[in-house]
């Protein structure tokens, strides 16, 4: 299969050849498309092509978001008569010297066609490592070109016995996530106990911690699926009410392979958190009691309902009188906090979950959207809710309202992900409380 690359002197043509052109060379061509980023024109062929792509190779590359089924198995005779910057062989023997190439090298990579899935993935990952190394050397001119026709052949180091595992960005800090988890369990239990007593505090803490854990594990497991290095969740304890925590985060290392992966990693956090937060909120509201505001002391903290939370209250308890309020059960407070955290993360700014989603959907136009949302939010905060300004300053300092590119910016996310992204934006509107916390003013 051929990929048309932009014209220019910096575009390099690379050929990958194996025997059947159904596994190794096809995956190598695919990785050259992914990592070449328009600077490489990649081809693949077989000395004795099978005429089909191995379904195992298609499945293996689909796990990384690449559709190998669009490729076709072809012979060397079908390759355009051109000179290649590099020709890489993988077990095709004497069939390859006829290819005109400025540089040749042979990769001693076994044919994975009969291997079980785990070993097949190991070969796939080894091929990706070698392709990235080759492209780096091509771009840095570390491979001989026509001006050096007699330069000695470059060779790659011997392949490792096994592919290195996906590691977390902070292997040396394995003690920190569980330590922060325990501390957050203590602080949320203590804050909950101040409001609801010991038993209620434990119920509140366990519910909120589980919601946050589901949210972060959604990110973590999806990142691992795409072989993006990710840490375990770092919970952030706080001794201050009303929540006893500032939420949780994970750290990711390296670049995201493509916008499909970026979207999936971003959306799975809010989605998994919502799976638990919504039923916890419904159950908690059902167990909450309607109370008269006249019996509530001045200075009592109120949680501002979002559109979604207000609709749930009305659905369960009916319309409340202007002089009535809802005495929240610990589960309801945990559910409110879970929905609030989900909404905060969906704000389309920088590297929040919503920022990742917007970048996946709108790519280069995402920076404009970040700035428009940030400006509108700042105006609202200045005019109506100044406490939001601290949050906005933190978001700006941490993200600068910019988003790093993925390794393959040209792979489209598809209509289903686009629709799901729009649904996430709609959920943000429903679940975001503009005034999250207020206090009951004293009656005159």
C-alpha positions as CSV (number, residue, x, y, z in Angstrom):
1,X,0.0,0.0,0.0
2,X,1.2,3.5,-0.8
3,X,0.6,6.7,1.2
4,X,0.9,10.0,-0.7
5,X,3.1,12.3,1.3
6,X,3.5,16.1,0.7
7,X,6.1,16.9,-1.9
8,X,9.4,18.4,-0.8
9,X,13.0,17.6,-0.5
10,X,12.6,16.5,3.1
11,X,10.2,13.7,2.2
12,X,11.9,10.2,2.5
13,X,10.7,7.1,0.7
14,X,11.0,3.9,2.7
15,X,10.4,0.3,1.7
16,X,9.7,-2.6,4.0
17,X,10.0,-6.1,2.6
18,X,9.2,-9.5,4.1
19,X,8.2,-12.8,2.4
20,X,4.3,-12.7,2.4
21,X,3.7,-9.0,3.0
22,X,0.9,-9.9,5.4
23,X,2.4,-9.3,8.9
24,X,5.8,-7.7,9.6
25,X,6.3,-5.4,6.6
26,X,2.6,-4.3,6.7
27,X,2.9,-3.3,10.4
28,X,6.2,-1.5,9.6
29,X,4.6,0.5,6.8
30,X,1.8,1.4,9.2
31,X,4.1,2.6,11.9
32,X,6.0,4.7,9.3
33,X,2.7,6.3,8.4
34,X,1.9,7.0,12.0
35,X,5.3,8.3,13.1
36,X,6.4,9.8,9.8
37,X,4.0,12.7,10.2
38,X,4.0,13.6,6.5
39,X,7.8,13.5,6.2
40,X,7.9,9.8,5.0
41,X,6.4,8.0,2.1
42,X,6.1,4.4,3.2
43,X,5.7,1.2,1.0
44,X,5.7,-2.5,1.8
45,X,5.9,-5.6,-0.4
46,X,6.6,-9.3,-0.2
47,X,9.0,-11.6,-2.1
48,X,6.2,-14.1,-2.3
49,X,3.1,-12.1,-1.3
50,X,0.2,-14.1,0.2
51,X,-2.4,-11.7,-1.3
52,X,-4.1,-11.1,2.1
53,X,-3.3,-9.3,5.4
54,X,-3.2,-11.6,8.4
55,X,-6.4,-10.9,10.5
56,X,-4.1,-11.1,13.6
57,X,-2.1,-8.2,12.3
58,X,-5.3,-6.3,11.5
59,X,-6.5,-6.9,15.1
60,X,-3.1,-6.1,16.6
61,X,-2.9,-2.7,14.8
62,X,-6.6,-2.0,15.6
63,X,-5.7,-2.0,19.3
64,X,-3.6,1.0,18.5
65,X,-6.3,2.7,16.5
66,X,-4.8,1.9,13.0
67,X,-6.9,0.2,10.3
68,X,-4.6,-2.2,8.6
69,X,-7.5,-3.7,6.6
70,X,-7.2,-0.9,4.1
71,X,-3.7,-2.2,3.1
72,X,-3.2,-4.9,0.5
73,X,-0.5,-7.6,0.1
74,X,1.6,-6.9,-3.0
75,X,4.8,-8.0,-4.7
76,X,8.0,-6.1,-5.3
77,X,7.0,-5.8,-9.0
78,X,4.0,-3.7,-8.0
79,X,6.2,-1.1,-6.2
80,X,6.8,2.1,-8.2
81,X,10.2,2.2,-9.9
82,X,11.9,4.8,-7.8
83,X,14.9,5.1,-5.5
84,X,14.2,4.7,-1.8
85,X,16.0,6.4,1.0
86,X,16.0,3.1,2.8
87,X,14.9,-0.5,2.2
88,X,14.4,-2.7,5.2
89,X,14.2,-6.5,4.7
90,X,12.8,-9.0,7.2
91,X,13.6,-12.5,6.1
92,X,13.1,-12.3,2.3
93,X,16.6,-13.4,1.5
94,X,17.9,-12.7,-2.0
95,X,14.8,-11.1,-3.4
96,X,15.6,-7.6,-2.0
97,X,19.0,-6.5,-3.6
98,X,17.1,-5.7,-6.8
99,X,15.4,-2.8,-5.1
100,X,17.1,0.5,-5.7
101,X,17.8,2.0,-2.3
102,X,20.4,4.4,-0.9
103,X,20.6,2.4,2.3
104,X,19.7,-1.2,3.2
105,X,19.4,-3.0,6.5
106,X,18.0,-6.3,7.6
107,X,16.0,-6.8,10.7
108,X,16.1,-10.2,12.2
109,X,12.5,-10.3,13.4
110,X,10.7,-13.6,13.4
111,X,7.5,-14.0,11.5
112,X,4.7,-13.7,14.1
113,X,1.9,-15.2,11.9
114,X,1.5,-18.4,14.1
115,X,2.3,-16.7,17.4
116,X,-0.3,-16.3,20.2
117,X,-1.7,-12.8,20.8
118,X,0.8,-11.7,23.5
119,X,3.8,-12.7,21.5
120,X,2.3,-11.2,18.4
121,X,2.0,-7.9,20.2
122,X,5.6,-8.1,21.4
123,X,6.7,-8.4,17.7
124,X,4.4,-5.5,16.8
125,X,6.0,-3.3,19.5
126,X,9.5,-4.3,18.5
127,X,8.7,-3.3,14.9
128,X,7.4,0.0,16.1
129,X,10.6,0.6,18.1
130,X,12.8,-0.1,15.1
131,X,10.7,2.0,12.7
132,X,10.9,5.0,15.0
133,X,14.6,4.5,15.3
134,X,15.0,4.3,11.5
135,X,12.9,7.4,10.9
136,X,14.9,9.3,13.5
137,X,18.1,8.4,11.8
138,X,16.7,9.3,8.4
139,X,15.6,12.8,9.6
140,X,18.9,13.4,11.4
141,X,20.9,12.4,8.2
142,X,22.6,9.6,10.2
143,X,22.1,7.3,7.2
144,X,24.2,7.5,4.1
145,X,22.7,9.2,1.1
146,X,23.9,9.7,-2.6
147,X,26.7,12.1,-1.5
148,X,28.2,9.2,0.4
149,X,27.5,6.1,-1.8
150,X,30.2,4.0,-0.4
151,X,29.5,4.6,3.3
152,X,29.2,1.5,5.4
153,X,25.9,0.1,6.1
154,X,24.3,1.1,9.4
155,X,22.8,-1.6,11.5
156,X,20.4,-1.6,14.3
157,X,21.3,-3.1,17.7
158,X,20.3,-6.7,18.2
159,X,16.6,-7.0,19.0
160,X,15.8,-7.3,22.7
161,X,14.7,-10.7,24.1
162,X,11.4,-9.1,25.0
163,X,9.7,-5.8,24.5
164,X,10.0,-3.5,27.5
165,X,6.8,-3.3,29.5
166,X,4.7,-0.2,29.5
167,X,6.0,1.5,32.7
168,X,4.5,4.2,34.8
169,X,6.1,7.6,34.6
170,X,7.1,7.4,38.3
171,X,8.1,3.8,39.1
172,X,10.3,5.1,42.0
173,X,7.2,6.6,43.6
174,X,5.1,3.5,43.9
175,X,4.6,4.2,47.6
176,X,3.1,7.6,47.0
177,X,-0.3,6.7,45.4
178,X,-1.4,4.3,48.2
179,X,-0.1,6.7,50.9
180,X,-2.1,9.6,49.4
181,X,-5.1,7.3,49.1
182,X,-5.0,6.5,52.8
183,X,-4.6,10.1,53.8
184,X,-7.5,11.1,51.6
185,X,-9.6,8.3,53.1
186,X,-8.8,9.8,56.5
187,X,-9.5,13.5,55.6
188,X,-12.8,12.7,53.8
189,X,-14.0,10.6,56.7
190,X,-13.1,13.3,59.2
191,X,-14.8,16.1,57.2
192,X,-17.9,13.8,56.7
193,X,-18.0,13.0,60.4
194,X,-18.1,16.7,61.3
195,X,-21.4,16.9,59.2
196,X,-23.0,13.5,59.6
197,X,-21.3,11.8,62.6
198,X,-18.9,8.9,62.4
199,X,-21.1,6.4,60.5
200,X,-22.2,9.0,58.1
201,X,-18.7,10.2,57.6
202,X,-17.6,6.7,56.6
203,X,-20.5,6.4,54.1
204,X,-19.7,9.8,52.6
205,X,-15.9,9.0,52.4
206,X,-16.3,5.5,50.9
207,X,-18.8,6.7,48.3
208,X,-16.7,9.8,47.2
209,X,-13.5,7.8,47.1
210,X,-15.0,5.1,44.9
211,X,-16.4,7.7,42.5
212,X,-13.0,9.4,42.2
213,X,-11.3,6.0,41.9
214,X,-13.6,4.9,39.1
215,X,-12.9,8.2,37.3
216,X,-9.1,7.9,37.4
217,X,-9.1,4.2,36.7
218,X,-11.1,4.9,33.6
219,X,-8.2,7.1,32.4
220,X,-5.5,4.6,33.7
221,X,-6.9,1.5,32.1
222,X,-7.6,3.2,28.7
223,X,-4.1,4.6,28.7
224,X,-2.6,1.2,29.3
225,X,-4.8,-0.2,26.6
226,X,-3.1,2.2,24.1
227,X,0.3,1.5,25.7
228,X,0.6,5.0,27.0
229,X,2.6,5.1,30.3
230,X,0.4,6.1,33.2
231,X,0.8,6.3,36.9
232,X,-1.7,5.0,39.5
233,X,-4.1,7.7,40.8
234,X,-2.7,10.3,43.1
235,X,-5.4,11.4,45.5
236,X,-5.2,14.9,46.9
237,X,-6.2,15.0,50.6
238,X,-7.5,18.2,52.2
239,X,-8.4,18.7,55.9
240,X,-10.9,21.4,54.9
241,X,-14.7,21.1,54.4
242,X,-16.9,20.7,52.5
243,X,-15.2,17.7,50.7
244,X,-12.0,16.7,52.4
245,X,-10.2,16.3,49.1
246,X,-9.2,18.2,46.0
247,X,-9.9,15.1,43.8
248,X,-7.3,12.9,42.2
249,X,-5.0,12.9,39.1
250,X,-2.9,10.5,37.2
251,X,0.4,11.3,35.4
252,X,1.0,10.2,31.8
253,X,4.4,9.9,30.1
254,X,5.3,10.2,26.5
255,X,3.0,11.2,23.6
256,X,-0.4,9.9,22.8
257,X,-0.4,7.9,19.5
258,X,-3.3,9.6,17.8
259,X,-6.5,11.6,18.5
260,X,-8.7,8.5,18.8
261,X,-6.5,7.3,21.7
262,X,-6.5,10.8,23.2
263,X,-10.3,11.0,23.0
264,X,-10.8,7.5,24.5
265,X,-8.4,8.2,27.4
266,X,-10.1,11.5,28.1
267,X,-13.7,10.4,27.9
268,X,-13.4,7.2,29.9
269,X,-12.6,9.0,33.1
270,X,-15.8,11.1,33.3
271,X,-17.8,8.1,31.9
272,X,-16.6,5.6,34.5
273,X,-17.0,8.2,37.3
274,X,-20.5,8.9,36.1
275,X,-21.4,5.2,36.2
276,X,-21.1,5.4,40.0
277,X,-21.8,9.1,40.7
278,X,-25.3,9.1,39.1
279,X,-26.8,6.2,41.0
280,X,-25.1,7.4,44.3
281,X,-26.7,10.8,43.8
282,X,-30.2,9.3,43.0
283,X,-30.1,7.0,46.0
284,X,-28.7,9.8,48.3
285,X,-31.4,12.3,47.2
286,X,-34.1,9.6,47.8
287,X,-32.8,9.2,51.4
288,X,-32.5,13.0,52.0
289,X,-35.3,14.9,53.8
290,X,-37.1,18.0,52.9
291,X,-36.7,20.6,55.6
292,X,-37.9,24.2,56.3
293,X,-35.2,26.9,55.8
294,X,-36.6,28.6,58.9
295,X,-35.1,25.8,61.0
296,X,-31.6,26.1,59.3
297,X,-29.2,28.4,61.2
298,X,-27.6,31.4,59.5
299,X,-24.2,30.6,57.9
300,X,-25.1,27.1,57.0
301,X,-23.4,25.9,53.9
302,X,-25.5,25.1,50.8
303,X,-24.5,23.1,47.8
304,X,-25.7,24.8,44.6
305,X,-27.6,22.4,42.4
306,X,-26.7,22.0,38.8
307,X,-29.6,21.6,36.2
308,X,-29.2,17.8,36.5
309,X,-29.1,17.7,40.3
310,X,-32.2,20.0,40.5
311,X,-34.1,17.8,38.0
312,X,-33.2,14.7,40.1
313,X,-34.5,16.4,43.3
314,X,-37.8,17.5,41.6
315,X,-38.2,14.0,40.1
316,X,-37.8,12.3,43.5
317,X,-39.3,14.8,45.9
318,X,-41.4,17.0,43.6
319,X,-41.2,20.8,43.4
320,X,-39.9,22.3,46.6
321,X,-41.5,25.4,48.2
322,X,-39.4,28.6,48.2
323,X,-39.0,28.2,52.0
324,X,-37.9,24.6,51.8
325,X,-34.6,22.9,51.2
326,X,-33.2,19.4,51.2
327,X,-31.2,18.0,54.1
328,X,-28.7,15.9,52.2
329,X,-27.9,12.4,53.1
330,X,-24.1,11.6,53.0
331,X,-24.6,9.6,49.8
332,X,-26.3,12.7,48.2
333,X,-23.3,14.9,49.1
334,X,-20.9,12.3,47.7
335,X,-23.0,12.1,44.5
336,X,-23.1,15.9,44.2
337,X,-19.3,16.1,44.7
338,X,-18.8,13.3,42.1
339,X,-20.9,15.1,39.5
340,X,-19.1,18.4,40.3
341,X,-15.7,16.8,39.8
342,X,-16.9,15.3,36.5
343,X,-18.2,18.7,35.3
344,X,-15.0,20.5,36.3
345,X,-12.9,18.0,34.4
346,X,-15.1,18.4,31.3
347,X,-14.5,22.1,31.1
348,X,-12.9,22.6,27.6
349,X,-9.7,24.2,28.6
350,X,-6.1,23.1,28.2
351,X,-5.3,19.6,29.4
352,X,-8.4,19.0,31.5
353,X,-10.5,16.0,30.2
354,X,-12.7,18.5,28.3
355,X,-9.6,20.1,26.8
356,X,-8.5,16.7,25.5
357,X,-11.9,16.0,24.1
358,X,-12.1,19.4,22.3
359,X,-8.6,18.8,20.9
360,X,-9.7,15.4,19.6
361,X,-12.8,16.9,18.0
362,X,-11.6,20.2,16.6
363,X,-7.8,19.8,16.4
364,X,-6.1,23.1,15.4
365,X,-9.3,25.1,16.2
366,X,-9.1,23.9,19.8
367,X,-6.9,26.7,21.0
368,X,-9.5,29.3,19.9
369,X,-12.2,27.3,21.8
370,X,-10.0,27.2,25.0
371,X,-9.5,30.9,24.9
372,X,-13.2,31.8,24.3
373,X,-14.3,29.5,27.1
374,X,-11.6,30.9,29.5
375,X,-12.6,34.5,28.6
376,X,-16.3,33.9,29.1
377,X,-15.7,32.0,32.4
378,X,-13.4,34.8,33.6
379,X,-16.0,37.5,32.9
380,X,-18.6,35.4,34.8
381,X,-16.3,35.0,37.8
382,X,-15.4,38.7,38.0
383,X,-19.1,39.8,37.8
384,X,-20.9,37.1,39.8
385,X,-18.6,34.5,41.5
386,X,-15.0,35.8,42.3
387,X,-13.9,32.5,44.0
388,X,-13.8,30.9,40.6
389,X,-10.8,33.2,39.7
390,X,-8.4,31.1,41.8
391,X,-9.4,28.0,39.8
392,X,-9.0,29.9,36.5
393,X,-5.5,31.1,37.5
394,X,-4.5,27.5,38.4
395,X,-5.8,26.2,35.1
396,X,-3.9,28.8,33.2
397,X,-0.7,28.3,35.0
398,X,-0.9,24.5,34.7
399,X,-2.0,24.3,31.0
400,X,-1.3,27.7,29.4
401,X,-4.4,26.9,27.4
402,X,-2.3,24.8,25.0
403,X,-2.4,21.2,24.1
404,X,0.5,19.0,22.9
405,X,0.1,17.2,19.5
406,X,-0.4,13.5,19.2
407,X,2.0,11.4,17.2
408,X,-0.5,11.0,14.3
409,X,-2.6,14.1,13.9
410,X,-4.1,13.0,10.6
411,X,-6.0,9.9,11.8
412,X,-9.7,11.0,12.1
413,X,-11.7,10.1,15.2
414,X,-14.8,9.1,13.3
415,X,-18.5,10.1,13.6
416,X,-19.3,8.0,16.6
417,X,-16.6,9.5,18.8
418,X,-17.5,13.0,17.5
419,X,-21.1,12.4,18.6
420,X,-20.0,11.1,21.9
421,X,-17.8,14.2,22.4
422,X,-20.8,16.5,21.7
423,X,-22.8,14.5,24.2
424,X,-20.0,15.1,26.8
425,X,-20.3,18.8,26.2
426,X,-24.0,18.6,26.7
427,X,-23.5,16.7,29.9
428,X,-21.2,19.5,31.1
429,X,-23.9,22.1,30.6
430,X,-26.4,19.9,32.6
431,X,-24.0,19.0,35.5
432,X,-22.0,22.2,36.1
433,X,-23.2,24.4,39.0
434,X,-22.2,28.0,38.3
435,X,-22.4,28.8,42.1
436,X,-21.4,25.6,43.8
437,X,-21.3,26.7,47.4
438,X,-23.2,29.4,49.2
439,X,-24.3,30.2,52.8
440,X,-27.7,31.0,54.2
441,X,-27.9,34.7,55.0
442,X,-29.3,35.7,58.4
443,X,-33.0,36.7,58.3
444,X,-33.6,40.4,59.1
